[in-house]
Amino acid sequence: MPAAEIITIGTELLLGEIQDTNTRYLARNLRDAGIDLYRTMMVGDNTQRIAAAIREAWTRSDIIITTGGLGPTVDDPTRQAVALAVENELVYSPELWEQITARFQHYGRQATENNRRQAYIPKGAIPVENPVGTAPAFIIERGSQVIISLPGVPREMEYLLQNAVLPYLKEHYHLHSLIKALVLHTATMGESQIDELVGDLEEAANPTVGLLAHPGQVDLRITAKADTEEEADQMIQAMAETIRQRVGDIIYGQDEDTLESIAIQGLASRGWDLGVIEAGLNGLLINRLKGISSQPVKTTSITQPVAANELKELAGHFSLEREGLVVGVSLVPGKEKQDVYIAISKAGEIEELHRSYGGPPDHAPIWAVNLCLDLIRKNTLDGTIK
């Protein structure tokens, strides 16, 4: 199975002026095609540094994909950098120039002389026509290794990847296997605690299991390599079932599921209304719920934190039109830890909870919100307060 590296090119990326979305898109598609991604790299618009990055990648990987730096301006150095890396000169392609001028005519514009730079590619490279833009791509083959240079414009890169690059790679490397992944989402349990439960599974070779921690949430990623999608699914589901048996109902969903969407679904399944009182969270919990709920959520937002007894009183006097839950939360900052007070009112009964968060202070609001959302979810599972 070939290994790949991605090099994204652009000083604007290093300066944080725009976000790199190309790497994520490329990574997922390479994974699905059964290609291992070993490393990603970001380099500014500097010919020597790009060439050095390519030479370094040659020492490790079979496939090097670059994105960006194929425009017509002086600060678009990828063509020259690739030529330098493979020790070849740039050569003019009349065929590419015809394609470029045709694209400009399609847009009702006239190609300028600097656009002619885009018709130059390293000697021996395979040109790849770009029917959705003016920057042609190209492929260089060197034994079993290839360099593929794609435009940085996401729409153009995505089109060329799907319609030219992936078909080329599958044929060139006789790819038949694939890689699939499933992500299980958990809430309220820490990464180290989950690791205690599934640590031995993280040592498995295929499928693999990995953990990714977020404030108040830990994801478990299961990845399988197989010859067919059906075989990969079977491997993933068998591992997922083992994990579910060990971890239990702290798993709230998978892949695109969000904690707020699962909480709202649980409320809807019971026909319950929801009331929210939040203090010291700047609307974070309310906004997440309102962003997903198809029915009104009755809310009260208080700028400053409130004490536990005041929160309990507010929850007890909060009225709903129908049966349901009232969840009150107050985040109280401290020097060494953040205290979270929660009051849940249901069917005339109030349960109080106190939790402390000792992680980074700026993560505390997200952690508190995820804690509340998971309490809403769990209270809709069997109707009991947990």
C-alpha positions as CSV (number, residue, x, y, z in Angstrom):
1,M,0.0,0.0,0.0
2,P,1.6,3.3,-1.0
3,A,2.2,6.1,1.5
4,A,1.5,9.7,0.8
5,E,2.4,13.2,2.1
6,I,0.6,16.5,1.6
7,I,2.4,19.8,1.2
8,T,0.2,22.9,1.3
9,I,1.8,26.0,-0.1
10,G,1.0,29.6,0.7
11,T,2.4,32.3,2.9
12,E,-1.2,33.4,3.6
13,L,-1.7,30.0,5.3
14,L,1.3,30.5,7.6
15,L,0.1,34.0,8.5
16,G,-3.3,32.6,9.4
17,E,-5.0,34.8,6.9
18,I,-6.9,31.9,5.4
19,Q,-7.7,28.4,6.8
20,D,-6.3,25.3,5.2
21,T,-9.3,23.1,4.2
22,N,-7.5,21.3,1.4
23,T,-5.5,19.0,3.7
24,R,-8.6,17.7,5.5
25,Y,-10.3,17.0,2.1
26,L,-7.3,15.3,0.7
27,A,-6.6,13.2,3.8
28,R,-10.1,11.8,3.9
29,N,-10.1,10.9,0.2
30,L,-6.7,9.3,0.4
31,R,-7.9,7.3,3.4
32,D,-11.0,6.1,1.5
33,A,-8.8,5.1,-1.4
34,G,-6.6,2.9,0.9
35,I,-3.6,5.2,0.8
36,D,-1.7,5.8,4.1
37,L,-1.1,9.4,4.8
38,Y,2.3,9.7,6.7
39,R,2.7,13.4,7.1
40,T,1.3,16.9,6.2
41,M,3.4,20.0,5.8
42,M,2.7,23.7,5.3
43,V,5.3,25.9,3.5
44,G,5.3,29.5,2.5
45,D,5.8,30.9,-1.0
46,N,9.5,30.3,-1.2
47,T,11.0,28.3,-4.0
48,Q,14.0,26.9,-2.0
49,R,11.9,25.9,1.0
50,I,9.2,24.2,-1.1
51,A,11.9,22.3,-3.1
52,A,13.6,21.2,0.2
53,A,10.2,20.0,1.6
54,I,9.6,17.9,-1.6
55,R,13.1,16.4,-1.4
56,E,12.5,15.5,2.2
57,A,9.2,13.9,1.4
58,W,10.8,11.8,-1.3
59,T,12.9,10.0,1.3
60,R,9.8,8.7,3.1
61,S,6.8,8.5,0.8
62,D,5.6,7.2,-2.6
63,I,3.1,10.0,-3.3
64,I,3.7,13.7,-2.7
65,I,0.7,16.0,-3.3
66,T,1.2,19.8,-3.3
67,T,-1.6,22.3,-3.3
68,G,-1.3,26.0,-4.1
69,G,1.3,28.2,-5.8
70,L,0.2,27.5,-9.3
71,G,-1.2,30.9,-10.1
72,P,0.2,33.4,-12.7
73,T,2.0,35.8,-10.3
74,V,5.6,36.1,-9.3
75,D,4.7,34.8,-5.8
76,D,3.3,31.5,-7.2
77,P,6.6,29.4,-7.1
78,T,5.4,25.8,-7.0
79,R,6.2,25.0,-10.7
80,Q,9.8,26.3,-10.3
81,A,10.2,24.6,-6.9
82,V,9.1,21.2,-8.2
83,A,11.4,21.5,-11.2
84,L,14.2,22.4,-8.8
85,A,13.5,19.4,-6.5
86,V,13.6,16.9,-9.4
87,E,16.5,18.7,-11.1
88,N,14.6,19.5,-14.3
89,E,13.9,22.7,-16.2
90,L,10.5,24.3,-16.9
91,V,9.3,23.8,-20.4
92,Y,6.5,25.6,-22.2
93,S,3.4,23.6,-23.3
94,P,1.5,25.1,-26.2
95,E,-1.3,22.7,-25.4
96,L,-1.7,24.0,-21.9
97,W,-1.6,27.6,-23.1
98,E,-4.5,26.8,-25.5
99,Q,-6.5,25.4,-22.6
100,I,-5.7,28.4,-20.4
101,T,-6.8,30.9,-23.1
102,A,-9.9,28.9,-23.8
103,R,-10.8,29.0,-20.1
104,F,-10.4,32.8,-20.0
105,Q,-12.6,33.1,-23.2
106,H,-15.2,30.9,-21.4
107,Y,-15.2,33.5,-18.6
108,G,-15.5,36.3,-21.1
109,R,-12.0,37.6,-20.4
110,Q,-8.7,37.8,-22.1
111,A,-5.6,36.0,-20.8
112,T,-2.7,38.3,-20.0
113,E,0.9,37.6,-20.6
114,N,1.6,36.7,-17.0
115,N,-0.9,33.9,-17.4
116,R,1.5,32.3,-19.8
117,R,3.6,31.3,-16.8
118,Q,0.9,28.7,-16.0
119,A,1.7,26.9,-19.3
120,Y,5.2,26.1,-18.0
121,I,5.6,22.8,-16.2
122,P,8.7,20.7,-15.3
123,K,10.2,18.8,-18.2
124,G,8.7,15.3,-18.4
125,A,5.7,16.1,-16.3
126,I,2.3,14.9,-17.3
127,P,-0.1,17.9,-17.7
128,V,-3.5,17.7,-16.1
129,E,-6.1,20.0,-17.7
130,N,-8.1,22.1,-15.3
131,P,-11.6,22.5,-16.8
132,V,-12.9,24.5,-13.7
133,G,-10.1,27.0,-13.4
134,T,-7.1,28.6,-15.2
135,A,-4.3,26.8,-13.2
136,P,-3.3,23.5,-14.8
137,A,-2.1,20.7,-12.6
138,F,0.7,18.3,-13.4
139,I,2.1,14.9,-12.4
140,I,5.8,13.8,-12.3
141,E,6.7,10.1,-12.2
142,R,10.0,8.9,-10.9
143,G,10.1,5.2,-10.6
144,S,7.4,4.1,-8.2
145,Q,7.1,7.6,-6.8
146,V,5.0,10.5,-8.0
147,I,4.6,14.2,-7.4
148,I,1.2,15.7,-8.0
149,S,0.8,19.5,-8.0
150,L,-2.8,20.8,-7.6
151,P,-4.2,24.3,-7.5
152,G,-4.9,25.8,-4.1
153,V,-8.4,26.9,-4.8
154,P,-10.5,24.3,-3.0
155,R,-13.2,24.0,-5.7
156,E,-10.5,23.3,-8.4
157,M,-8.4,21.0,-6.2
158,E,-11.5,18.9,-5.2
159,Y,-12.6,18.6,-8.8
160,L,-9.2,17.5,-10.1
161,L,-8.7,15.1,-7.2
162,Q,-12.0,13.3,-7.9
163,N,-11.8,13.4,-11.7
164,A,-8.1,13.0,-12.5
165,V,-5.9,12.3,-9.5
166,L,-7.7,9.5,-7.7
167,P,-8.4,7.6,-10.9
168,Y,-4.7,8.0,-11.8
169,L,-3.5,6.8,-8.4
170,K,-5.8,3.7,-8.4
171,E,-4.5,2.7,-11.9
172,H,-0.9,3.6,-11.2
173,Y,-0.7,1.7,-7.9
174,H,-3.3,-1.0,-8.7
175,L,-5.3,0.0,-5.6
176,H,-8.0,-2.3,-4.7
177,S,-8.2,-2.0,-0.9
178,L,-9.8,0.9,1.0
179,I,-9.7,2.5,4.5
180,K,-12.9,3.3,6.4
181,A,-13.4,4.9,9.7
182,L,-16.1,5.3,12.4
183,V,-15.9,7.8,15.2
184,L,-17.8,7.1,18.5
185,H,-18.5,10.1,20.6
186,T,-18.5,10.0,24.4
187,A,-19.3,12.5,27.1
188,T,-18.5,13.1,30.8
189,M,-15.7,10.6,31.1
190,G,-12.1,11.7,30.8
191,E,-9.5,10.4,28.3
192,S,-7.5,8.5,30.9
193,Q,-10.6,6.8,32.2
194,I,-11.6,5.6,28.8
195,D,-8.0,4.5,28.1
196,E,-8.2,2.2,31.1
197,L,-11.3,0.5,29.5
198,V,-10.0,0.2,26.0
199,G,-6.3,0.5,26.2
200,D,-5.6,-3.0,24.9
201,L,-7.8,-2.3,21.9
202,E,-5.6,0.7,21.0
203,E,-2.8,-1.8,20.3
204,A,-4.8,-3.6,17.6
205,A,-3.3,-3.5,14.1
206,N,-6.4,-3.7,12.0
207,P,-8.8,-2.2,12.8
208,T,-7.0,0.4,14.8
209,V,-8.5,2.4,17.7
210,G,-7.5,5.9,18.7
211,L,-8.7,8.5,21.2
212,L,-9.1,12.2,20.7
213,A,-10.0,14.4,23.7
214,H,-12.1,17.5,23.7
215,P,-13.4,19.5,26.7
216,G,-16.2,17.3,28.1
217,Q,-16.0,14.9,25.3
218,V,-13.7,12.1,24.1
219,D,-13.9,10.5,20.6
220,L,-12.9,7.0,19.8
221,R,-11.9,6.5,16.2
222,I,-12.0,3.0,14.6
223,T,-10.2,2.6,11.3
224,A,-10.2,-0.5,9.2
225,K,-8.3,-1.5,6.0
226,A,-10.0,-4.1,3.8
227,D,-10.4,-5.1,0.2
228,T,-14.1,-4.3,0.2
229,E,-16.4,-1.8,1.9
230,E,-18.5,-4.7,3.3
231,E,-15.4,-6.3,4.9
232,A,-14.3,-3.0,6.4
233,D,-17.8,-2.3,7.8
234,Q,-17.9,-5.8,9.4
235,M,-14.5,-5.2,11.1
236,I,-15.5,-1.8,12.3
237,Q,-18.8,-2.9,13.7
238,A,-17.3,-5.8,15.6
239,M,-14.8,-3.5,17.2
240,A,-17.5,-0.9,17.9
241,E,-19.6,-3.5,19.7
242,T,-16.7,-4.5,21.9
243,I,-16.1,-0.8,22.8
244,R,-19.8,-0.2,23.5
245,Q,-19.9,-3.2,25.9
246,R,-16.9,-1.9,27.8
247,V,-17.7,1.9,27.8
248,G,-21.5,1.7,28.1
249,D,-24.0,4.6,27.7
250,I,-21.4,7.4,27.9
251,I,-21.3,6.8,24.1
252,Y,-24.0,9.2,22.9
253,G,-23.5,9.0,19.1
254,Q,-21.2,8.6,16.2
255,D,-19.7,10.4,13.2
256,E,-21.8,13.5,12.5
257,D,-23.9,13.2,15.6
258,T,-23.6,16.1,18.1
259,L,-24.4,16.1,21.8
260,E,-27.1,18.8,21.4
261,S,-28.8,17.0,18.5
262,I,-29.0,13.8,20.5
263,A,-30.3,15.6,23.6
264,I,-33.0,17.3,21.5
265,Q,-34.0,14.1,19.9
266,G,-34.4,12.5,23.3
267,L,-36.7,15.3,24.4
268,A,-38.7,15.1,21.2
269,S,-39.2,11.4,21.6
270,R,-40.8,11.9,25.0
271,G,-42.8,15.0,24.0
272,W,-41.0,17.1,26.6
273,D,-40.4,20.8,26.7
274,L,-37.0,22.2,27.8
275,G,-36.2,25.2,30.0
276,V,-32.7,26.4,30.4
277,I,-31.2,28.8,33.0
278,E,-27.6,29.6,32.5
279,A,-25.3,31.9,34.5
280,G,-21.8,32.9,33.6
281,L,-21.7,31.1,30.2
282,N,-22.5,34.0,27.9
283,G,-25.3,32.2,26.2
284,L,-23.1,29.2,25.1
285,L,-25.6,26.5,26.2
286,I,-28.6,28.4,25.0
287,N,-27.1,29.0,21.5
288,R,-26.1,25.4,21.0
289,L,-29.6,24.2,21.8
290,K,-31.4,26.9,19.8
291,G,-29.1,26.1,16.8
292,I,-30.4,22.6,16.6
293,S,-33.9,22.6,18.1
294,S,-37.0,22.7,15.9
295,Q,-39.1,23.7,18.8
296,P,-38.8,26.7,21.1
297,V,-36.5,26.4,24.1
298,K,-37.6,28.6,27.0
299,T,-34.5,30.3,28.4
300,T,-33.1,32.6,31.0
301,S,-29.6,34.0,30.7
302,I,-27.7,35.6,33.6
303,T,-24.4,37.3,32.9
304,Q,-22.8,36.7,36.3
305,P,-22.5,33.3,38.1
306,V,-25.0,32.6,40.8
307,A,-24.8,30.5,44.0
308,A,-26.1,27.0,44.1
309,N,-29.1,27.9,46.3
310,E,-30.2,30.7,44.0
311,L,-29.9,28.4,41.0
312,K,-32.1,25.8,42.7
313,E,-34.7,28.4,43.5
314,L,-34.7,29.7,39.9
315,A,-35.1,26.2,38.6
316,G,-37.9,25.4,41.0
317,H,-39.9,28.5,39.9
318,F,-39.3,28.0,36.2
319,S,-42.6,27.1,34.4
320,L,-43.1,25.1,31.2
321,E,-46.2,24.8,29.1
322,R,-45.9,21.0,29.0
323,E,-44.1,18.3,31.0
324,G,-40.4,18.4,30.6
325,L,-37.0,19.3,32.0
326,V,-35.6,22.5,33.4
327,V,-31.8,22.6,33.5
328,G,-30.0,25.4,35.4
329,V,-26.2,25.8,35.3
330,S,-23.8,28.3,36.8
331,L,-20.1,28.4,36.1
332,V,-18.1,30.0,39.0
333,P,-14.5,30.7,38.1
334,G,-11.7,30.2,40.6
335,K,-7.9,30.4,40.7
336,E,-7.1,26.7,40.7
337,K,-10.4,25.2,39.4
338,Q,-13.8,26.2,38.0
339,D,-16.9,25.1,39.9
340,V,-20.1,24.1,38.0
341,Y,-23.4,24.0,39.8
342,I,-26.4,22.3,38.1
343,A,-30.0,22.1,39.1
344,I,-32.4,19.8,37.2
345,S,-36.1,20.1,37.8
346,K,-38.5,17.4,36.5
347,A,-42.0,16.4,37.6
348,G,-41.8,18.7,40.6
349,E,-38.5,17.3,41.9
350,I,-35.1,19.0,41.9
351,E,-31.8,17.4,41.8
352,E,-28.6,19.3,42.5
353,L,-25.1,18.5,41.2
354,H,-21.7,20.1,41.8
355,R,-18.7,19.4,39.5
356,S,-15.2,20.9,39.4
357,Y,-13.0,21.5,36.4
358,G,-9.3,21.7,36.7
359,G,-8.3,22.1,33.1
360,P,-7.5,25.2,31.1
361,P,-9.9,28.0,32.3
362,D,-11.0,28.8,28.7
363,H,-12.1,25.2,28.2
364,A,-14.4,25.3,31.3
365,P,-17.5,26.8,29.6
366,I,-17.4,24.1,26.8
367,W,-16.9,21.4,29.4
368,A,-19.9,22.7,31.5
369,V,-22.1,22.9,28.4
370,N,-21.3,19.4,27.4
371,L,-22.0,18.2,30.9
372,C,-25.4,19.8,30.8
373,L,-26.2,18.5,27.4
374,D,-25.3,15.0,28.4
375,L,-27.5,15.2,31.6
376,I,-30.4,16.2,29.3
377,R,-29.7,13.2,27.1
378,K,-29.4,10.8,30.0
379,N,-32.6,12.0,31.6
380,T,-34.5,11.2,28.4
381,L,-33.1,7.6,28.2
382,D,-35.2,6.2,31.1
383,G,-36.9,9.2,32.6
384,T,-34.7,9.3,35.8
385,I,-32.4,12.0,37.0
386,K,-28.7,11.0,36.8
